Amino acid sequence: MKVSSLLLLLLFTLQLSAQSEEDKEKVIFISPFYELQFPFADMKADFGVNSDLGLELSLLNTNNIYFSLSGSFLFGSQVKDTTILNHLMDDNYNIIDQNGQIAEIILSERGFNTKLKLGYLYPIVHNNSGILAYSSLGFHQHKTRIDVKNATVPQLNTESKKMYDQLASGLSTSGFLGYLNISKNSGIHFYAGVELTRAFIYNQRSYNYTVGGPIEGLRNDSFLGLKFGWIVPISKRSTKEFYYF
């Protein structure tokens, strides 16, 4: 009798284990995301708070290992150094276009990021929901965008702008900690958390007007970001033959 009970208990345990393994399925998903970034170090000296808007393609495998590739567009409206074009201004602090009219010129921040990410999901609610942590290696680029509105200023043609935009690029690393939720029933899939990014970049222009030549040295560009992504799963569950969105 005891042997039979032990066998039944063993079979029941194996069945639960097998069901648990069946529930663990890889999930492939795409995620449009938004990140509000607060700059530090050299980046804080040049720009204000910026936004990062992008798209990720991610895989969460059966061992809860997280892989992801992302690309994003960086933009902001606050440029700290507003004096970079002062030498082009007249006595009234205006820049005159080729028709003798006052030109409207707007300075802003522009850039992009690409990242390859590797991390781990620690399940809490179920296999595909819990604490997500990842690190990344990527490429970062940013510059000051000089937008001449409805006018032609010969001193600010496409080539001349390169003397003032301080284009910089290079490798970046980041770490993320947050919560990821892929619901089994509600169809609400998302992740949110905090990301710290450090970019190891150099100025890419051979001549910068502010220094009269190239800008040498490694920049210390860092960001602390509040990130939110909406998850759209595109993989098929084998145990339930349907796509879930």
C-alpha positions as MATLAB code, in Angstrom:
seq = 'MKVSSLLLLLLFTLQLSAQSEEDKEKVIFISPFYELQFPFADMKADFGVNSDLGLELSLLNTNNIYFSLSGSFLFGSQVKDTTILNHLMDDNYNIIDQNGQIAEIILSERGFNTKLKLGYLYPIVHNNSGILAYSSLGFHQHKTRIDVKNATVPQLNTESKKMYDQLASGLSTSGFLGYLNISKNSGIHFYAGVELTRAFIYNQRSYNYTVGGPIEGLRNDSFLGLKFGWIVPISKRSTKEFYYF';
ca = [
       0.000    0.000    0.000;
       2.826    2.368    0.902;
       4.603    1.506   -2.349;
       1.464    2.272   -4.373;
       1.058    5.607   -2.581;
       4.677    6.509   -3.255;
       4.298    5.597   -6.937;
       1.161    7.718   -7.232;
       2.912   10.634   -5.533;
       5.905   10.270   -7.866;
       3.689   10.160  -10.950;
       1.761   13.217   -9.740;
       5.009   15.130   -9.145;
       6.334   14.197  -12.587;
       3.074   15.291  -14.179;
       3.214   18.681  -12.433;
       6.842   19.070  -13.500;
       5.972   18.219  -17.091;
       3.101   20.713  -17.089;
       5.395   23.359  -15.643;
       7.933   22.725  -18.403;
       5.181   22.950  -21.015;
       4.183   26.349  -19.640;
       7.738   27.591  -20.099;
       7.775   28.623  -23.731;
       9.929   31.097  -25.584;
       8.227   34.351  -26.451;
       9.275   36.577  -29.346;
       7.925   40.108  -29.234;
       8.332   43.613  -30.589;
       8.129   46.643  -28.294;
       7.670   50.292  -29.199;
       9.116   52.216  -26.257;
       9.583   55.685  -24.824;
      12.300   56.784  -22.407;
      12.573   60.116  -20.594;
      16.294   60.716  -20.040;
      18.021   62.987  -17.527;
      21.590   63.825  -18.645;
      24.696   63.876  -16.457;
      28.343   64.946  -16.762;
      29.293   66.385  -20.196;
      25.823   65.729  -21.570;
      24.253   67.822  -18.815;
      26.579   70.709  -19.654;
      25.417   70.681  -23.284;
      21.734   69.673  -23.192;
      18.652   69.467  -21.008;
      16.231   66.597  -20.445;
      15.643   64.609  -23.642;
      13.419   61.859  -25.008;
      14.334   58.538  -26.592;
      11.717   56.874  -28.822;
      12.348   53.506  -30.441;
      11.520   49.906  -31.277;
      12.860   46.590  -29.933;
      12.829   43.006  -31.181;
      13.169   40.655  -28.200;
      13.297   36.981  -27.271;
      12.521   35.479  -23.867;
      13.604   31.830  -23.960;
      12.509   28.846  -21.866;
      15.285   29.510  -19.335;
      14.084   33.103  -18.814;
      17.107   34.489  -20.656;
      16.284   37.779  -22.359;
      17.826   38.828  -25.710;
      16.972   42.063  -27.499;
      18.027   44.356  -30.358;
      16.792   47.941  -30.401;
      17.062   51.182  -32.310;
      15.862   54.574  -31.142;
      15.685   58.256  -32.044;
      16.933   60.762  -29.456;
      15.569   64.309  -29.368;
      15.395   67.303  -27.053;
      14.581   70.996  -27.235;
      17.089   72.481  -24.775;
      20.584   73.372  -25.987;
      22.643   74.929  -23.169;
      25.200   76.782  -25.308;
      23.173   79.310  -27.279;
      26.250   81.392  -28.207;
      27.617   79.123  -30.937;
      26.212   81.371  -33.691;
      26.846   84.758  -32.032;
      29.553   85.731  -34.522;
      26.943   85.586  -37.310;
      24.630   88.068  -35.569;
      24.307   91.787  -36.254;
      24.264   94.533  -33.614;
      20.660   93.633  -32.753;
      21.535   89.967  -32.207;
      19.783   88.842  -35.393;
      21.056   86.647  -38.216;
      20.162   88.055  -41.628;
      19.342   85.760  -44.574;
      20.376   86.338  -48.208;
      17.262   88.444  -48.824;
      18.036   90.845  -46.007;
      15.358   89.434  -43.709;
      15.725   88.226  -40.132;
      16.196   84.447  -40.185;
      14.455   82.248  -37.632;
      16.966   79.691  -36.356;
      16.115   76.970  -33.852;
      18.706   74.912  -31.970;
      17.754   71.460  -30.710;
      19.253   68.102  -29.747;
      19.173   65.142  -32.114;
      20.732   61.669  -32.089;
      20.143   57.947  -32.145;
      20.977   54.753  -30.268;
      21.337   51.107  -31.219;
      21.676   48.450  -28.503;
      22.214   44.710  -28.181;
      20.863   43.494  -24.816;
      21.257   40.406  -22.666;
      19.410   39.846  -19.415;
      17.293   37.642  -17.198;
      13.649   37.582  -16.122;
      12.999   36.512  -12.538;
       9.409   35.211  -12.595;
       6.997   36.426   -9.909;
       3.395   36.180  -11.134;
       4.005   33.438  -13.706;
       6.736   32.288  -16.084;
       6.560   35.334  -18.357;
       6.033   38.080  -15.768;
       8.460   39.351  -13.158;
      11.609   41.373  -12.504;
      13.632   42.045  -15.666;
      17.303   43.021  -15.528;
      19.577   43.440  -18.541;
      22.811   45.043  -19.663;
      23.572   46.271  -23.162;
      26.331   47.209  -25.570;
      25.509   49.701  -28.269;
      26.300   52.732  -30.412;
      25.320   56.295  -29.483;
      25.397   59.483  -31.550;
      24.178   63.022  -30.886;
      24.599   66.564  -32.193;
      23.147   70.063  -32.049;
      20.597   70.435  -34.833;
      20.604   73.875  -36.500;
      17.254   74.440  -38.186;
      16.967   77.507  -40.424;
      13.231   78.162  -40.866;
      11.958   79.324  -44.292;
      15.142   81.170  -45.164;
      18.508   80.740  -46.816;
      21.556   81.732  -44.802;
      24.732   81.056  -46.836;
      26.831   80.876  -43.651;
      24.615   78.012  -42.454;
      24.444   75.774  -45.489;
      24.654   71.996  -45.057;
      28.445   71.922  -45.021;
      28.928   74.983  -42.818;
      26.606   73.654  -40.105;
      29.175   70.926  -39.415;
      31.450   73.548  -37.817;
      28.828   74.182  -35.127;
      26.853   70.975  -34.534;
      29.551   69.207  -32.437;
      28.616   65.774  -33.739;
      29.832   63.051  -31.351;
      29.506   59.267  -31.450;
      30.894   56.029  -30.046;
      30.152   52.944  -27.972;
      27.658   52.899  -25.130;
      26.749   50.568  -22.277;
      23.627   50.470  -20.136;
      21.897   48.595  -17.336;
      18.144   48.238  -16.820;
      16.028   47.110  -13.865;
      12.263   46.940  -14.001;
       9.117   44.860  -14.300;
       7.961   42.929  -17.382;
       4.431   41.590  -17.754;
       3.173   39.269  -20.505;
      -0.358   38.436  -19.394;
      -1.892   35.037  -20.080;
      -5.467   36.314  -20.091;
      -5.889   40.081  -20.159;
      -3.835   40.870  -23.274;
      -2.018   43.654  -21.408;
       1.702   43.249  -22.088;
       4.277   45.857  -21.082;
       7.519   46.586  -19.270;
       8.678   49.583  -17.247;
      11.773   50.459  -15.281;
      14.909   52.537  -14.833;
      17.881   52.523  -17.223;
      21.356   53.950  -16.645;
      23.404   54.607  -19.796;
      27.066   55.561  -20.204;
      28.390   56.568  -23.642;
      32.109   56.488  -24.502;
      32.162   58.907  -27.406;
      34.386   61.375  -29.250;
      33.711   64.500  -31.296;
      33.675   63.528  -34.983;
      34.281   66.913  -36.644;
      37.736   67.840  -37.909;
      36.967   71.511  -37.293;
      34.768   73.083  -34.595;
      34.292   76.841  -34.622;
      34.163   77.118  -30.816;
      37.772   75.930  -30.440;
      39.137   76.704  -33.893;
      39.943   73.072  -34.659;
      39.156   69.513  -33.581;
      37.824   68.743  -30.087;
      40.003   66.057  -28.553;
      39.349   63.701  -25.689;
      36.769   61.215  -24.508;
      33.400   62.641  -23.512;
      31.675   61.547  -20.316;
      28.046   61.322  -21.437;
      25.601   59.625  -19.063;
      21.822   59.335  -18.796;
      19.335   58.165  -16.204;
      16.142   57.142  -17.966;
      12.572   56.263  -17.021;
      11.523   53.720  -19.635;
       8.189   52.235  -20.688;
       7.553   49.747  -23.490;
       4.368   48.226  -24.910;
       4.846   44.525  -25.773;
       3.313   42.878  -28.841;
       4.049   39.096  -28.754;
       4.493   37.567  -32.208;
       5.349   33.960  -31.226;
       2.919   31.039  -31.114;
       2.204   29.021  -27.978;
       2.421   25.322  -28.755;
       0.235   24.231  -25.824;
      -2.591   26.556  -26.892;
      -2.779   26.847  -30.624;
      -3.391   30.546  -31.059;
      -1.518   33.794  -31.263;
      -2.022   36.015  -28.259;
      -1.804   39.796  -28.426;
];
